Amino acid sequence: MLIIPPTQYRKKRRVRDDVAQPVPPVGLTLVSAVYSNTALTVTLAFNKAIDISAFDGGEMELDDGTFNHRSYVGGDAATLVNATTMQVGLASLFGDSDPGVFLTAASDIGIVAVDGSGEWAGVNELALPFG
């Protein structure tokens, strides 16, 4: 005669709701971008404090086919407006007849978070104003 032992019941472990779970750090994110077609500047605001000491304006291009009908490259003389906002002067490259205002910035442009959570990933043809 064959005897099969009964299966043992295992109680499931419950995750405690009262214990805070670790939250992954939020990366550096662009919150707003505003172009001034008269001052020829672009102002970028981020979700946290930034360091622009390694900023390379040559990695930024702004296409203005609406107001001045020109394409611009970012200048290397960027200034911090406050801890989370920077302003970049623009230098004219060539004519642009495509309608709209668009910002393109490479991922290695040199804008990093002060808290060490990473470098800004950049944008590709972001319509301005943004945010």
C-alpha positions as CSV (number, residue, x, y, z in Angstrom):
1,M,0.0,0.0,0.0
2,L,1.3,3.4,-1.0
3,I,0.9,6.3,1.5
4,I,1.3,9.9,0.2
5,P,2.2,12.4,2.9
6,P,0.1,15.6,3.1
7,T,1.6,18.7,1.5
8,Q,2.8,21.3,4.0
9,Y,1.1,24.7,3.9
10,R,3.6,27.6,3.7
11,K,2.4,31.0,4.8
12,K,3.3,33.8,2.4
13,R,5.5,36.5,3.7
14,R,3.8,39.9,3.6
15,V,5.7,43.1,2.7
16,R,5.3,45.6,5.5
17,D,3.6,48.8,4.3
18,D,5.0,50.9,7.2
19,V,8.6,50.4,6.1
20,A,9.8,52.9,3.5
21,Q,11.1,51.4,0.3
22,P,14.2,53.0,-1.2
23,V,13.5,55.4,-4.0
24,P,15.9,55.5,-7.0
25,P,17.4,58.9,-7.6
26,V,15.8,61.1,-10.2
27,G,18.0,62.0,-13.1
28,L,18.7,65.5,-14.4
29,T,15.6,66.6,-16.4
30,L,14.9,69.7,-18.5
31,V,11.9,71.6,-17.0
32,S,11.7,74.5,-19.4
33,A,13.5,76.1,-22.4
34,V,12.8,79.6,-23.6
35,Y,14.4,81.3,-26.6
36,S,14.7,85.1,-26.9
37,N,14.8,86.0,-30.6
38,T,15.8,89.6,-29.8
39,A,18.6,88.9,-27.2
40,L,19.7,85.8,-29.1
41,T,19.8,83.6,-25.9
42,V,18.2,80.4,-24.8
43,T,17.4,79.9,-21.1
44,L,17.3,76.3,-19.8
45,A,15.8,75.3,-16.4
46,F,16.3,71.9,-14.8
47,N,14.7,69.9,-12.0
48,K,17.8,70.2,-9.7
49,A,21.0,72.2,-9.2
50,I,23.4,72.1,-12.2
51,D,27.2,72.4,-12.8
52,I,28.1,74.0,-16.2
53,S,31.8,74.2,-15.7
54,A,32.4,71.7,-18.5
55,F,29.7,73.2,-20.8
56,D,30.4,73.0,-24.5
57,G,28.2,75.4,-26.5
58,G,29.3,73.8,-29.8
59,E,27.1,70.8,-28.9
60,M,23.9,73.0,-29.0
61,E,22.1,74.2,-32.0
62,L,18.9,76.2,-32.2
63,D,17.0,76.5,-35.5
64,D,14.8,79.6,-35.8
65,G,12.8,79.4,-39.0
66,T,10.0,81.6,-37.5
67,F,11.5,84.9,-36.3
68,N,15.0,85.5,-37.6
69,H,15.1,82.7,-40.2
70,R,18.6,81.6,-38.9
71,S,20.3,78.6,-37.3
72,Y,22.5,79.3,-34.2
73,V,25.1,77.5,-32.2
74,G,25.5,77.9,-28.5
75,G,28.3,80.0,-27.2
76,D,30.8,78.7,-24.6
77,A,30.0,81.7,-22.3
78,A,27.0,80.2,-20.5
79,T,25.9,81.8,-17.2
80,L,24.1,80.5,-14.2
81,V,20.9,82.5,-13.6
82,N,20.3,80.5,-10.3
83,A,21.2,77.0,-9.1
84,T,18.9,75.3,-11.6
85,T,18.8,77.7,-14.5
86,M,21.3,78.7,-17.1
87,Q,21.4,81.1,-20.0
88,V,23.4,80.6,-23.2
89,G,24.2,83.2,-25.8
90,L,23.8,82.2,-29.5
91,A,26.0,82.8,-32.5
92,S,24.6,82.8,-36.0
93,L,25.5,79.9,-38.3
94,F,23.4,80.1,-41.5
95,G,19.9,80.8,-42.9
96,D,17.0,78.6,-42.0
97,S,13.6,78.7,-43.8
98,D,11.9,75.8,-42.0
99,P,9.0,77.1,-39.8
100,G,9.3,76.7,-36.1
101,V,11.9,77.0,-33.4
102,F,13.8,73.9,-32.4
103,L,16.6,73.1,-29.9
104,T,19.0,70.2,-30.3
105,A,21.7,69.5,-27.7
106,A,24.0,66.5,-27.5
107,S,24.2,64.3,-24.5
108,D,27.9,65.2,-23.9
109,I,27.2,69.0,-23.7
110,G,28.7,69.2,-20.2
111,I,25.6,69.9,-18.0
112,V,25.7,67.7,-14.9
113,A,23.7,67.6,-11.7
114,V,25.5,68.9,-8.6
115,D,24.2,66.0,-6.5
116,G,26.1,63.5,-8.7
117,S,22.9,61.9,-10.2
118,G,24.2,62.2,-13.7
119,E,24.6,64.3,-16.9
120,W,21.8,65.8,-18.9
121,A,20.8,63.5,-21.8
122,G,20.2,66.4,-24.2
123,V,17.3,66.8,-26.7
124,N,16.7,66.4,-30.4
125,E,14.6,69.0,-32.2
126,L,12.7,70.1,-29.1
127,A,10.0,72.7,-30.0
128,L,10.4,75.9,-28.1
129,P,9.1,77.4,-25.9
130,F,9.1,74.2,-23.8
131,G,7.7,73.8,-20.3
